[in-house]
Amino acid sequence: MARAGGISNAVNVGIAVQADWENREFISHISLNIRRLFDFLLQFEATTKTKLASLNEKLDTLERRLELLEVQVGTATANPSLFNT
């Protein structure tokens, strides 16, 4: 009987070891995927900041051009004789 108990105990230990390895593998996969997600988010942030900065510069240029055109239209409206030849 002692022998049967020893085999049962060894089987239980083997099952526990297998479960431990499976848990470690699962945790390793989760950790790797979290790292990949983190790397993606860092790259996304950098790319987004660059693109937004470029768009901001273009909008600033367009705003300055629009202000200039508004002044020119205002001048032309106030002084139509400047454009009559």
Order of alpha helices (4+ residues) and beta strands (2+ residues): alpha
